[in-house]
């Protein structure tokens, strides 16, 4: 039996494979994120790229794309609500420290 090992850090992208995986399984295919690990500091839920928060001005966006600043009205959110547990915490607390996130050795 020929067993080959792949030491690649990143999975190879195959066009359409992520969409097919999600349609068949109903689950979004995990993709290793770039940058700091983002998670709710209270329940540890991790938002997806398509997760959306809504500002009082009515604009919806992923708050972690802009570090909590609404791109429409420029209001800076200091606290962020978790879309899973519905509790509020400081926006900066969502960014995991290096020893808990991707910077750990």
C-alpha positions as a Markdown table, in Angstrom:
| # | Residue | x | y | z |
|---|---|---|---|---|
| 1 | Unk | 0.0 | 0.0 | 0.0 |
| 2 | Unk | 1.4 | 3.4 | -1.0 |
| 3 | Unk | 0.8 | 6.0 | 1.7 |
| 4 | Unk | 1.8 | 9.5 | 1.0 |
| 5 | Unk | 2.2 | 12.3 | 3.5 |
| 6 | Unk | 1.4 | 15.9 | 2.8 |
| 7 | Unk | 3.3 | 18.4 | 4.9 |
| 8 | Unk | 1.5 | 21.4 | 3.4 |
| 9 | Unk | 0.1 | 23.9 | 6.0 |
| 10 | Unk | -2.7 | 25.0 | 3.7 |
| 11 | Unk | -5.1 | 22.7 | 2.0 |
| 12 | Unk | -5.0 | 22.9 | -1.8 |
| 13 | Unk | -7.9 | 24.9 | -3.3 |
| 14 | Unk | -10.0 | 23.0 | -5.9 |
| 15 | Unk | -12.4 | 25.2 | -7.7 |
| 16 | Unk | -16.0 | 24.5 | -6.6 |
| 17 | Unk | -15.0 | 22.0 | -4.0 |
| 18 | Unk | -16.0 | 24.2 | -1.0 |
| 19 | Unk | -19.4 | 24.8 | -2.5 |
| 20 | Unk | -19.9 | 21.1 | -3.3 |
| 21 | Unk | -18.8 | 20.1 | 0.3 |
| 22 | Unk | -21.3 | 22.6 | 1.8 |
| 23 | Unk | -24.2 | 21.6 | -0.5 |
| 24 | Unk | -23.6 | 17.9 | 0.2 |
| 25 | Unk | -23.0 | 18.1 | 4.0 |
| 26 | Unk | -24.8 | 21.2 | 4.9 |
| 27 | Unk | -21.6 | 22.3 | 6.7 |
| 28 | Unk | -19.3 | 25.1 | 5.7 |
| 29 | Unk | -15.9 | 23.6 | 4.9 |
| 30 | Unk | -13.3 | 24.8 | 7.4 |
| 31 | Unk | -10.6 | 27.0 | 6.0 |
| 32 | Unk | -7.6 | 27.9 | 8.1 |
| 33 | Unk | -8.1 | 31.6 | 8.9 |
| 34 | Unk | -5.3 | 34.2 | 8.5 |
| 35 | Unk | -4.5 | 36.6 | 11.3 |
| 36 | Unk | -5.5 | 36.4 | 14.9 |
| 37 | Unk | -8.0 | 33.8 | 16.2 |
| 38 | Unk | -11.3 | 35.5 | 16.8 |
| 39 | Unk | -13.8 | 34.0 | 19.3 |
| 40 | Unk | -16.4 | 35.0 | 21.8 |
| 41 | Unk | -14.5 | 35.4 | 25.1 |
| 42 | Unk | -17.6 | 34.1 | 27.0 |
| 43 | Unk | -18.7 | 31.0 | 25.0 |
| 44 | Unk | -15.8 | 30.6 | 22.6 |
| 45 | Unk | -18.0 | 30.6 | 19.5 |
| 46 | Unk | -16.0 | 31.6 | 16.4 |
| 47 | Unk | -17.7 | 33.8 | 13.8 |
| 48 | Unk | -17.5 | 32.9 | 10.1 |
| 49 | Unk | -16.6 | 35.3 | 7.4 |
| 50 | Unk | -20.2 | 35.6 | 6.4 |
| 51 | Unk | -21.4 | 36.4 | 10.0 |
| 52 | Unk | -23.1 | 39.8 | 10.1 |
| 53 | Unk | -23.6 | 42.4 | 12.9 |
| 54 | Unk | -25.9 | 45.4 | 12.4 |
| 55 | Unk | -25.2 | 49.0 | 13.4 |
| 56 | Unk | -27.9 | 51.4 | 14.7 |
| 57 | Unk | -27.7 | 53.1 | 11.3 |
| 58 | Unk | -29.0 | 49.8 | 9.8 |
| 59 | Unk | -25.8 | 48.8 | 8.0 |
| 60 | Unk | -24.8 | 45.1 | 8.3 |
| 61 | Unk | -21.2 | 43.9 | 8.0 |
| 62 | Unk | -18.7 | 41.6 | 9.6 |
| 63 | Unk | -17.5 | 43.7 | 12.6 |
| 64 | Unk | -14.1 | 42.0 | 12.6 |
| 65 | Unk | -13.3 | 43.2 | 9.1 |
| 66 | Unk | -13.2 | 46.7 | 10.5 |
| 67 | Unk | -12.2 | 46.2 | 14.2 |
| 68 | Unk | -15.7 | 47.2 | 15.3 |
| 69 | Unk | -16.1 | 50.4 | 13.2 |
| 70 | Unk | -19.3 | 50.7 | 11.1 |
| 71 | Unk | -18.1 | 51.3 | 7.5 |
| 72 | Unk | -21.3 | 53.3 | 6.7 |
| 73 | Unk | -21.6 | 55.8 | 9.6 |
| 74 | Unk | -18.1 | 55.2 | 11.1 |
| 75 | Unk | -19.4 | 54.6 | 14.6 |
| 76 | Unk | -16.8 | 52.7 | 16.7 |
| 77 | Unk | -18.3 | 49.8 | 18.6 |
| 78 | Unk | -16.5 | 49.2 | 21.9 |
| 79 | Unk | -18.6 | 46.2 | 22.8 |
| 80 | Unk | -19.7 | 43.3 | 20.5 |
| 81 | Unk | -22.6 | 40.9 | 20.9 |
| 82 | Unk | -22.1 | 37.2 | 20.4 |
| 83 | Unk | -24.4 | 35.8 | 17.7 |
| 84 | Unk | -24.4 | 32.5 | 19.5 |
| 85 | Unk | -24.8 | 33.2 | 23.2 |
| 86 | Unk | -26.2 | 36.8 | 22.8 |
| 87 | Unk | -24.0 | 38.3 | 25.5 |
| 88 | Unk | -22.0 | 41.4 | 25.1 |
| 89 | Unk | -18.2 | 41.8 | 25.7 |
| 90 | Unk | -15.5 | 44.2 | 24.8 |
| 91 | Unk | -14.6 | 44.0 | 21.1 |
| 92 | Unk | -10.9 | 43.7 | 21.9 |
| 93 | Unk | -11.5 | 40.7 | 24.1 |
| 94 | Unk | -12.6 | 38.7 | 21.0 |
| 95 | Unk | -9.0 | 38.6 | 19.7 |
| 96 | Unk | -7.3 | 35.6 | 21.3 |
| 97 | Unk | -3.9 | 36.1 | 22.7 |
| 98 | Unk | -1.0 | 34.5 | 20.9 |
| 99 | Unk | -0.7 | 31.6 | 23.3 |
| 100 | Unk | -4.3 | 30.7 | 22.6 |
| 101 | Unk | -4.4 | 31.5 | 18.9 |
| 102 | Unk | -2.3 | 31.1 | 15.8 |
| 103 | Unk | 0.9 | 32.7 | 17.1 |
| 104 | Unk | 1.7 | 29.9 | 19.6 |
| 105 | Unk | 4.7 | 27.7 | 18.9 |
